[in-house]
Every structure is written in C-alpha cells, then in structure tokens.
Amino acid sequence: MSSKVEKLALELLGLPASARAELARRLITSLDETDDGDVDALWIEEAERRLSELREGKVQTVPAEQVLGEIRGKLEYSS
C-alpha cells in the first residue's frame, strides 16, 4: 500500500463506526459500476432455457426439503 493510501486509511479508521460503514458502502458501490446488461441478458436466456427443459420434461424438479436435507447431511458429516 502506498504511503498516501496508508495515511488516508489511518485517518479514516479514526472515524466513528457509522461513518466508516457509510464510506465502505460508497466505496464498494463505486467498484460495481460496470454495465451488467450482458450478464442480465445471459441470465434471462439461461432461465428461459431451464424453463423450457422443465416444460418439455427433459429435467425433473427436486423438492427443496430434499435438497436442504442432503446439504444438512453433508454439513453434519464434514463437521
């Protein structure tokens, strides 16, 4: 980290928690200002493909209780 950034970080860490939280939110938001139009279009296409497969009987749904039960079992086993 450059000395300028380090100096700024030390100064900002002295702010109250609420001010630091607001600053963190704004900094993170500034990093996510990319155009997600392509990503959104790809997700819509994927959702439509999955729905089509479901309607055509190519795939079967799995009840959420079953999926969650399997995940819980794996988490308990790994603990």
N, C-alpha and C positions, 0 to 999 in steps of 0.2 A: 504494500500500500504506500502511495506517495506521502511525503510529509504533509502536503497540503490536505490530502484526504484524511490523514491521521489526526491532524489538528482540528479539522472540522468535525470529525467523529467524536473526539473527546469533548468538544464544546456542546455538540448536540446531545450527547449522553447525559449532560447535566440538566437537560430539560425535564419537566415533570412527565410522568408516565403517559398522561393523556396526550400531551403534545408530541411525544415520541411515537405514540401509536398513530396519530394523525399523519405525521411525517412519513412513517413507514408505509401507511396505506397509499399515500400520494406517490411515493417512490415506486412501489410495486405496480400501481396503476400506470405510471409512466412507462414502465417496461413492457406493458401488454397493450401497446397502442398499434399493434400490427393489424393488417387487414385480414380478417378471418373469413372473408367471403368465400374463398375457395374451399376452406375447411368446412364451412357450413353447408355448401353445396354437396361436398363429398359425403357428409353425414346424412343429408337428406336422401341422396342416392342409395346409400347403404341401408337406411331404414326402409326405403321402398323395396329394395331387393329382398330384404329379410321378410317383409310383409307378404310379398309375392310368393316366396318359398313356403311360407306358412299356409297361405290360402290354397296353394297348389298341392299341399300335402307332402312336400319334399322334406319338411322338418316337423318335429313334434315339440310341443311346449313341455316344460318341466315345472311342476308346481313349486312356488317359492319356498314352501315349507320343506320340501325335499332338498332343494339346493342349499338352503340355510342349514339344515340338519347335517348335510355332508360337510359343509365348511366348518361347522362347530366341531364335528368329529375329528376333522383334520387338525384343527387348532388345539383341541384337547390332547391329541396324540403327540403333537410336536412340543407341548409344554413340558 
